[in-house]
Structures are given as structure tokens and as C-alpha cells.
Amino acid sequence: MTSRPLVFVSAVSRELKSARQLVANTLTFLGHQPVWQEVFGTESGDLRAMLRQQIDHCKGVVQLVGHCYGAEPSTPDEEFGRVSYTQYEALYARKCGKKVWYFFIDEHFPADGGVNEPQELRDLQTAYRRTLQSDTHVFHPLTSSEGLEASVLKLRDDLTRLRRGVKQWAFAAAALLVITVVLGIWALHRQERTSQQLVAMQSKMDELLRKAVREFPEVEAQAAEDEAADHAAAPTKAKVPSGNAMSRAVQIQSPEDQSEIEERVYADLGNKLGLDPKVLREKLPAFAAKLKNEPNATSQDRADAAYVAKDYVESERLALQGSDEARKSPELQDDIEALKLAGFAAQKHDDNAHAMEHLRDAEKLTDRDRDPGEWAEVKCAIADVLIEQDQHSAAEEVLRDVVSVQSRMLGAEHPDTLRSRSWLAIVLNAQGKYAEAETELCDVIQVEERILGAENANTLNSRDTFANVLYGEGRHAEAEAEYRDVIKLREKLLGPEHPRHSK
């Protein structure tokens, strides 16, 4: 058991894990033993008893107040109400009369990520920050790791008072002298450590960018499907409720549409990889251009990079080259991915015939029983090409097959199954089969509202399509009411200035 005073370090792990480690290192340097509890939201049971036990043995609590709410108990606390585990740590410590130091983390601080939470949780954390800002124990918001480290060092006198017994002035002076000497040595090594950290950070960034290049085509295809669904749900773009007119309306993509698709791609990729979408948009094209010409890159990597660079003809050529190379290896998945990319690239440069050829080749390699998700992805890509070719009946047949398999193997309420049913409804609507489309969508919306919530993006997309069905049937008043309700919920979810509200 350590004889050094224990200090609890409180922070939301997925947002400020690195910052918490920096605080812990500094506390250790100052002669204290840091203690914390990892909470990521996947733990079973209620952690409050464990937190109380740990905090009871500590002399004080250092809390990093970030922008992420974090995990919370399954039931509100009897004394503090609805609070996250991180908020509870500081509230409980203050209730016990322990010293709590709050360090406010600025939005520009280099956090680890994890702040993309539902609006409700963000509002709860914002309210908590505002409450603390009215307290007297508040530090100025910190924008850098250096600022955080310096602020913790300033706690030296406060932390010293927590030590048991009465300290001798001579001992305090000697300790201060030792600290001064050690700080001098620490400063000499800091530059080297910082350089190593920068190299490690750049290596991590390159790894994430390479992953973003690989996933970009799939994510863009998904975003394009969502954009097509938006078109299908816009009455001003489908004045004549006929099958062919609706299909053409679905496929029209103005420069504004393309710009919004790009915004969605970078937002989705950033959320998936834990990167700021603005940083991703700034760095990814240049990284892709570099990767495209890298001698040691694989054909698949170069094909993905060419796709990000919008060189779709070259992307198709390199993807087919990657497919040929993949056939020489036992990894069947690589061949499927290469053929899918070739199909996406051909579709992007308006060569639907070759796009269909590549996707049909990929389809032959899939197995609905071995990997139903992979099989469904290829089938849906085929359906998308069929829709572009105004072959709605054939697209309907493909999507019905996908829905049948997904319902059996994934379950009727699986998000992938629901999404395929929504697309089936769009194709039915494009053919003027309004009654069938309405029945399909009513079932989908009912399940999505129950499982995903009324304000979920997928739920709102389905309601958009349902409103368009009503419009196609000539039920304009009902369609208008549905559109207005969806717009109101989207403004609440995305904000009134989001591009989707400019259409």
C-alpha cells in the first residue's frame, strides 16, 4: 500500500483519456498517487458503489470537465438526479467534504474524440459546465496539453496541505529544491519527448487517413443513396407522379447535391474514425494523391486513392488490376472489394454497363449464407445501377430478394433489413405502386420509431419517403403535414442552418 496521498482523477475516458494520463503523471511527479476508474459505457452493473469506495480513500479529486457527457447509471441518482458517472465522482467528493479541483477543457483542446453524442446528452453536459462556471473553484478553459500540465503543477501548495501531519519548513524547502532540480532535468528531456510524440501522432494520423481512403468509396455510396432518398422525398422534384419521372428525379444530382454528399461523407468518416471532419477534408485529398503515386502501395490502395481524387477511370482500371492480383491469393474478400470499387468507379463516370458487369462478377463471389451482409451490399449496389437504367421492376426483384434474406438471417428489425425495405418502398413508389409502398413504409416507420427513436435520421428518411408516397397519391394535405413534421424534427436534430434544410 502506497504511503503517498491518493488523488482521484475524474474524466470521460473516451474523450480525455490522454489528458487524464498527463494529469496522473504530473501528480506522481508532485509526490501523490493518482487513482481513476475507466468508464466507457460497456460495463455491466452500477459503478457508483465502486466509485464511492475509491473516492473515500482519496484526499481530493481533480476533474477534467470536457464536452462529453459519458456513460451514466441506468437509474438517476437519489441525491443528485440524472448525472453521468464522471459528474457523480465530483459531486460525491464535494458532498464528503473533499477538495475538488475543476479544469475546464476548451473545445480546441486536443481530445481523444468521443464527443459526438446525442443532443440530449450534450445538453446535459453543457448545463453541468454552466453550473460549475458559477462556482468559485473554477480555472480558465484550457486549450493545450502544456496549459493543463502547468495548471496541475500550480496545485503543488494545495496538494501539500493534504498530506497527513505537520510538515517541517526545512522539509518543504528541501522538497521544493528537489522539485526545482527535477524540473530542470525534465525540461532538458521534454523537447526529445515532444518530438517522439509528434512522430507517433503523425504515424497515427497516417494510419487513420489510409483507413479513410479505403472506406471512402463505400461511405460515399451510402451517402449518395441517402441523397437519392431525399430527392425521392421532395415533391418539387417530382411534379409528375409517374414511374419514369420519379426515377429521373431520384437520379438528378446538382452541384449543390454533390457538395452535400461530400459533406456527409466527411462527417460520417470523421465520426467513424474519431477525426474532425474539417481536418479530414483538409488532409485526405493530399494524402490520397500521395498514396496514388506511392511505389510500394498495392493496386487496391492506389485504386481507392484515385477514387478519392475523383479520377474514376483510373480508379476502375486499378481496381480491376487489384482484382486480378487478389485472385492469386486465398483472400476472396479482397477480390470482392476490388470488383465493388470497379463498379462504383464505372458508375461515377457514367458507364453503367461496365458497372453492372463488375458488380455481377462480385456477386458471383458472394455467398448469402456465409456472409449475408456482404452479399446484400453487392445486391443493393446492383439495384442502384438498375434504378439508374430505369429498370425499376428488375430493381424491385433484387431488393425483395435482399429483404427476404436479411429478414431471415439478420431479423426483421435489424437496421440493414429496415433500410432495404425503405429502398424497396422507393422503387415501388417509382413504379406508381403506392399502396404497396405505403404498407411497406408504415411497417418500417413503426419499427424504427420503437427501436431507433422518432428523431433518428433513418426514421426521418423513411417518413420523408412516406410523405412522397402520399404526394404521389394526390393526398397533398397529408403529405404537407408529414413534410412539415419531418423538417421540424430535422431542424431540432441537425440545426436550422444544416444544408438539408436549404432544399
N, C-alpha and C positions, 0 to 999 in steps of 0.2 A: 504493500500500500504506500503510495507516494506521500511524502511529508509536505509537498508543495501545495499551496491553496488551490482548490478546484474552482474554475470559472467555466460556466456553461456558455457555449457559442450557439446562438439561435439564428437559423436562416433556412430559407426554402432550398432544399438540396438541388433540384434540377435547374434552378436559376443561379444560385450563388455558391455552388459547391467549392469552386476555386477560390472565391473571395473568403469563404469561411476557413479554408485551409491556410490562407495567408494570415488571417487573424490568429488562428491557432499557433502558427509558427512564431508570430510576434509575441504572443502571450507566453509561450515556452521560453523564448529569449529573455523575457522580463521576469522569469522565475516562477511562473504559475503553470498549473496543469490544466490544459483545455479539455472540455468534455462536450460532446454533442450527440445527437441522435439522428441517424439517417432516416428521413421520411420521404418516400417517393409516391405514396398513394396506392401501392400494391400490397401493403402489409395487411394481414388479416387481424381482426380484433381491434379493440380500442387501446390506443397507446398512451392515454393520459396518465394512467397509474404508473407506467414506466417512466414517463417524463417527470412526474412529481417526485419519484424516488431519486432520480438523478439530480434534479434541481435542489432537493433537500440537502444533499451533501456538498453543494457548491456555495461559495461565498458571494457570488454575484453572477449576472447574466449580461453578455454582450449580444445585442440583437442587430442583425443587418436587415433593415427594413427596405425590401425591394418592391417590385411592382407585381410580383406573382403571389397569388393567394396561397397556392399549395394544397396539400391534402387536408381533409378535415374529418372529424369523428362522424360516425353515422348518425348520431343524435346531437342536438345542441347541448351545450354545457349548462347545467342548472344555475350556475352563478354568473357566467359571462355571456350566455346566449350562443348564437351561431358564430363560432370562431374557428380558424384553421389551427392545426397543431402548432404551427410556428407562433401565431398570435397568442395561443394559450400558454406557451412557455414563458413569455414575458409577463403576461397578466398574472399567472400563478406566482411567479417570483416576487412581483411587487406586492401581492396580497400577503406573502410571507415576510415582508419587510426587508427583502434582499435588494441590494443595489442593482439597477438595470441601466446599462448604457445603450442608447439607441444611435445607430449610424444609418443615416438616410442615404440610399443608393440612388444616384441620379440616372435618368433614362439613357445617358450616354456612357455609363459605366460598362466596361467590357464583361458583361454577364455571360453565363454558360448557355443561356437560352431558356425555354420552357415558359415564356410569358404569354404565349398565345392561348389564353384561357377563354372560356365563355364570358360574355359581357357581365353576367351576374356576379361571377367571382371577381372580375376586375373591379367592379363597383364596390364590392365588399372590402377589397384591399385598399382602394382609394379612400374609402371612408375611414379605415383604420389609420392610414397615413395622416389624414387631416386631423384626426383626434389627437395623435401624438404631437403634431406640429403646434398644438396649443399648450403642450406641456413644457415645463422648464428644463427637462433633461433632453434637450434636442441639439444635435450637431448639424452643421450645414451639409446639404446634399453633396455626396462625394462622386466625382466623375472619373477617377482613375485608381488603379491599384496602389500607386505611390501615395496618393492622398489618404487612402484607407490605412495603409501601413503607418503613416505619420500620425494619424489620429489615434491609433491604438497605442503608439509609443507615448502620446501625451497623457495616457491614463496611468502612467507609472506611479504618480503620487497617490492617486485614488486606490490603486491596487495594493500599494504598500500598506495602506491603512487597514486592509482586510486581513493582514497577517495576524496570527494569534500572538498574544503577549505584547509587551512593550519593547520597542526596538531601541537599541542604543544608537546615539548620534554617530558614534565612531563607525559602527557597523554600516549605518546608512551612507555615510560618506565613502566608506570603502566600496560598498556596493555600487554607488554612483560612479566611482572611479573605474571600477571594473567594466561597468556598462559603457563608459566613455571609450575605454580601450577597445572593448569588443566591437563597438560601433565603428571605430576607426578601421579595424581589421575587416569588418563586414563590408564597409564601403569599398575597400580595395577589391573585394571579390564580386561585388554586386554587378559591375559592368560585364564581367565574364558570364555571370549567371543570366543577366538580361539578354546577352547575345545568344546564349543557348536556348533561352525561352523563345526568342524571336524565330530562331531556326525551326524549333519544334512547332510553333504556331503556323509558320509558313508551310511546313510539311503537312500539318493537319488541314490547312486550307486547301492545298493542292489535292489532297485525298478527297475532300468534300466536293471540290469542283469537278474532279474526274467522275465522281459518282453522279453529279448533277448532269454532266454531259451524257452519260449513259442513260439516265432516266428521262431526259428532256423529251425525246420523241413520244414516249408513252403518255407522259403528263400532258403534252400539247394535244395529243389525240383526244384525251379525256376532256380537256378544256374546250376543244373545238366541238365536241358532242354537246357540251353544256350550252355553248353559244348557239348551236343549231336548235336546241330545245327552246332557247329564248326567242329565236326567230319564229318558231312554230307557235309560240305563245303571244305573239304581237299582232293584233288584228290589223294594224295599219299596214302590215307587210303581207297580208293575206286577204285582200278585199274580196276575192272570188273564192268561195269555199269549195273548189274542185280539187281533185287529187293532184293533177299536174301543177296547178298554180301553187298549191301548198308546198309541193316538193321544191319548186323553184324558189319559193320564199325561204324555205329552210336552208337552201344552199347558198343564197346570196351572202357575200361577206364583203362589206365595205372596208376601207382603210381603218375606220373607227372600230369596226368589229375585230379586225386583225390586231389592232392595238390593245383592245380589251382582252383578247385571247392571250396575248403576250403578258399582260399584267397578271392574269390568272395563273399562267404557267410559273412565273417567277414567285408569285405568292404561295402557290402550292408546293413548289420545290423548296422554297425557303422554310416553310413550316415543316416539311418532311425532314429536312437536313439540319434544322436548327440554325439557319442563317438569315440575316436581314435581307429581305427581297431586294432592297435598293443596292446593297453590296453585291448580291448575286448578279443583278442586272449589269452592274458596272464591270465585274470581273469575268463573268462567264464567257462572253464573246471573244475576248482577247485570249483567254485560256484555251478555248476551242480552236482558235486559229493557230495557236502554238502546237496544240496536240495533233491537229490535222497534218502538220508537216514534220512531226517527230519521227525520226527514222526507226526507233525501236517500238513504236506504237503498233498494236495489232490492226488488222483491216477493220475489225468491228469498231474499235476505238476511233479510228480515223473516219469511218462512216458516220458515227454518232456526231463527231466534231463537225463534219461537213454539213450535217443536218442543222445543227445549232447555228452554223454560219450561213444558213439558207442557200447552200449550194446543193440543191436537191438532186440534180442529175449526177453529180459526183458522189453524193451520198448513196444513191441507188447502186451505182457501179461498185463502190467499195463494199457495200453490204452484200452484194452478190458474190464478190470475191471472198468476203468473210464466210459466207455460206459454204462455198467450195472448200475453204480451209477447215471449216467445222466438221464436214463430212469425213475428214480423215482422222477425227478424234472421237472418242466414245461419248462425248458430251452432246447429246441430242438437243438439249436446251439451247446451246449456242447457235445451232443451225436454225431453229425456230425463231429465235430473236433476230437473227440476221435477215431472214426472209420477211418477217414482220416489218423491220425497218425499211427494207427494199420496197415493200408495199406502200408504207407511209410516204416515203420519198417520191415514188412514182405518182401517187395521188396528189402530192403537193405541186408537182409540175404538170398536172392535168393529163396524165397518161393513165387513165383508169383501166384500160385494157391490160397493161403490164402490171398495174397494181393488183388487179384481180388474179392474174397469173401467179404472182409471187405469194399472195395470201392463200390461194388454193394449194400451192406447194407446201406452205407452212401447215395448212390444215391436215394434209396427209400425214404429217409427222406427229400430230397431237393425238391424245387418247382421252376420251371423255371420262373413262373410268380411272385412269392413272392420275390425271391432273385435270379435273373439270374446270378449274379456274383458267388455266392456260388455254384449254380448248375453247371456252366461252369467249375469251379475249379475241382469239383469231376469228371466230364465227361472227362476233359483233363488228369486227373490222370489215369483214366481207359484206355484212349487211349495210354498213355505211357506204361502201362503194356502190352497191346495188341501188341505194337511195339516190346517189348522185347520178346514176344512169336512168333514173325514173322507173326502175324495176321494183315498184313497191310490193307487188304480190310476191315476188321472189324473196324480198327482204322480210316480209311478214312470215313466210315459211321458215326462214332461217331463225328469226327471233322466237317463234313459237317453239322450235326445237331447243333453243338455248334455255328458254323459261322452263320447259318441261324437265330438262336435265338438272338445272340449278335447283328447282323445287324439290326434286327427288334426292339430290346428293348434298345440297347445302341447306335446304329447308325453305319453306315458303316465305319466311320472314327475314331471310338473310339479305343484307343491303344489296349484294350483287343481283339477287333474284328480283328484288323490287325495282332496281334500276333498269333491268332488262324488260320488265313488264311495262315500265313507263315508256321505254323506247318502242315497244310493240304498240302501245296506245297511240304514239305519234304516227307510226306507219299506218295504223288503222284509220286514223283521222285524215291522213293524207289521201286515202282512198275513198273518203266520204263514208266510212263505216262508223258513224258517230255513236250509235247505240252500243256497239261492242267496245269502242274506245272509252265511252263514259263508264260502262260497267267495270272495265279493267282499272281505270283510274280511281274510281270510288273505293275499290278494294285496296289499292296501293296506298292511297292517302290515309285511309283509316288505320292501316298497319303502321305507316311512317309516323303519324301523329302519336300513336301509342308508344312506339319503340324509340323513335328519334326525337320526337317533340314537335310541336306545332311551328316552331321558329327555325327548325333545321333547314339548311339550304336545299337538301334533296326533297324535303316535304314541300317547300315553296315552289321548286321546279315542277313537281307533279301537279300542284294546284294551278300553276301557270298554264300547263298543257290542258288541264281540265277546263279552264276558262276559255281556252281557244276552241275546245270541242263545243262548248255552249255557244260560242260566237258562230261557229260553222253551222250549227243547227238553227241559227237565226234567233236564239234566245239572248238577245243583246243586253237587256237589262240585267239578267242574271250574270252574264259574262262580265259586265262592267263592275258589278258589286264584288265579284270574285277578284278581278284585277286590282281594284282599289284596296281590298283587304291584303292582298299579297304585297303590293307596293308599300303599304303602311308597315307591314312586318319586316320587309327587307330594309326599309329606312332605319328601323329600330336595330336591326341586326348589323347592317353594313355602314349606316350613316347616310344622311341625305345627299352628300357630295359624291357618293360612290358612282363610278361610270355606269353601272347598270340602271341608274335612275335617269340617265340623260336620254334614253331611247324613247 
